[in-house]
Amino acid sequence: MRDHRFAHAHASDYLDGELGPAERRRVERHTSVCPKCRQALESLRRTLTALRGLRSERRDDVAAGVIDRLRRAP
């Protein structure tokens, strides 16, 4: 039970590369034997990837809009 809590509590830090080696191994060891936690970690990974993509698209749209407005300005 403690490893379930640990894996869930540190999933975001794990994906962001913010855990030390021992903590990282603990998450990896647990998710290698626990399908439920592995699925939760993969779901979070997909969500973060999608959100990063949206943020990137939005920046491009904003930049293009600003450049367009500057070109049309008197």
C-alpha positions as CSV (number, residue, x, y, z in Angstrom):
1,M,0.0,0.0,0.0
2,R,2.8,2.4,0.8
3,D,4.3,1.9,-2.7
4,H,0.9,2.8,-4.3
5,R,0.8,6.0,-2.4
6,F,4.4,6.8,-3.1
7,A,4.0,6.1,-6.8
8,H,0.9,8.3,-7.1
9,A,2.4,11.1,-4.9
10,H,5.6,11.3,-7.0
11,A,4.3,10.5,-10.5
12,S,4.6,14.1,-11.7
13,D,8.0,14.6,-10.2
14,Y,9.1,11.3,-11.8
15,L,7.9,12.3,-15.3
16,D,9.5,15.7,-14.9
17,G,12.9,14.1,-13.9
18,E,12.9,15.7,-10.5
19,L,13.4,12.6,-8.4
20,G,16.7,11.3,-7.1
21,P,18.0,7.9,-8.2
22,A,16.5,6.0,-5.3
23,E,13.1,7.5,-5.6
24,R,13.1,7.1,-9.3
25,R,13.9,3.4,-9.0
26,R,11.2,3.0,-6.4
27,V,8.6,4.3,-8.8
28,E,9.9,2.2,-11.6
29,R,10.1,-0.9,-9.5
30,H,6.5,-0.5,-8.3
31,T,5.0,0.4,-11.7
32,S,6.7,-2.6,-13.3
33,V,4.6,-4.9,-11.1
34,C,1.5,-2.9,-10.5
35,P,-0.7,-2.5,-13.6
36,K,-3.0,0.0,-12.0
37,C,-0.2,2.4,-11.1
38,R,1.6,1.8,-14.4
39,Q,-1.7,2.8,-16.2
40,A,-2.1,5.9,-14.0
41,L,1.5,6.9,-14.7
42,E,1.0,6.5,-18.5
43,S,-2.2,8.4,-18.4
44,L,-0.5,11.3,-16.6
45,R,2.4,11.1,-19.2
46,R,-0.1,11.4,-22.1
47,T,-2.0,14.2,-20.4
48,L,1.2,16.2,-19.8
49,T,2.4,15.6,-23.4
50,A,-1.0,16.9,-24.7
51,L,-0.9,19.9,-22.4
52,R,2.6,20.8,-23.5
53,G,1.5,20.6,-27.1
54,L,-1.4,22.9,-26.5
55,R,0.9,25.4,-24.8
56,S,3.2,25.4,-27.7
57,E,0.4,25.8,-30.2
58,R,-1.0,28.7,-28.3
59,R,2.3,30.5,-28.2
60,D,2.7,30.2,-31.9
61,D,-0.9,31.6,-32.4
62,V,-0.2,34.5,-30.1
63,A,3.1,35.3,-31.7
64,A,1.6,35.1,-35.2
65,G,-1.3,37.4,-34.1
66,V,1.0,40.0,-32.6
67,I,3.2,40.0,-35.7
68,D,0.1,40.4,-37.9
69,R,-1.2,43.3,-35.8
70,L,2.2,45.0,-35.9
71,R,2.3,44.7,-39.7
72,R,-1.1,46.2,-40.0
73,A,-0.5,49.0,-37.6
74,P,-0.3,52.6,-39.1
